[in-house]
């Protein structure tokens, strides 16, 4: 009925290590997502600035490009993570 109930059931069923199940695929997905967001936000901002874009369009445009690439890089890891969680 709440998070504490769920955590206690996991500990009873799988032991304390059960709370850390799935940390590797989740961490890998997070690294790919952060890579896409951080790397492409800065480069997109530079590219848009060189094209004369400034202000809010620069911020939103660079964020949209970075968001696309973050999704692009993290999607394969997200798929694998989801398949592992469904087992």
N, C-alpha and C positions, 0 to 999 in steps of 0.2 A: 504493500500500500504506500510505501515511501522508500526513499533511497537507503535508509538504514536497514529496513527489512530486506531489501534486495542484497545489500552488502553482507548481512549476516547469513543469508541463504547461500551466497556464493562461498563464504568462508566455511560453512558447514559442509557443503557439497564438495568443493575443490581444495579446501585449505586456504591459508593466507595467500599462497602463490596464485590462486585463482583470481585475485583482484588485479593482478598484473597481466592476465592473459590478453594477448592481442596487442601488447605494447609495441612490438617491432613493426608490424604493418602500419599501425597508426602513426608511429614516429616517421617511418619512411614516407608516407603520404604527406605528412606535415612538412617534411623537408622539401619535397618536390613542389608543394604549393607555395612555400615561402620563397624558393628559388625563382619560380615563375613570377611571383608578385614583385619581389625586390629587384631582380635583375632587369625586368622589362619595364618597370615603372620609371626608373632613372633613365634608361636609354630612350624610352618613348617620350619622356619629357624633353630630353635634349633634341630629339628629332623634330618634335612639334615646335619647339622654340626656334629652331633653325628655319622653320617654314613660316614664322611670323605669328604663331598662335600664342596668346598670353591670357592671363587671368583665369576665370572659371573654366572656359573651354580647354585650356591647357591642363588644368587639374583633372577635370572629368574625362578628357580624351586619353590622357596618360593612364588614368586609373582603369578605364574601360579596356585599353590594350593590355595592360598588365593583368587584369582580371581574366581576360581570354587566355593568355599564356599560362596563368596559374592553373586554370581549369585544364588546359591542354596537357600540362606536365603531370598533374596530380591524378587525372582520370584513370590511367592504367593501374596505379597503386590503389586508388579508391575501389576499383572493381575487384582486385585481388583481396583487399581487406574485407569487403562485403561478402565475398565467397567464403572466406575463412570464418567469418562470424556466423554464417548460416549453417556451418557444420555442427 
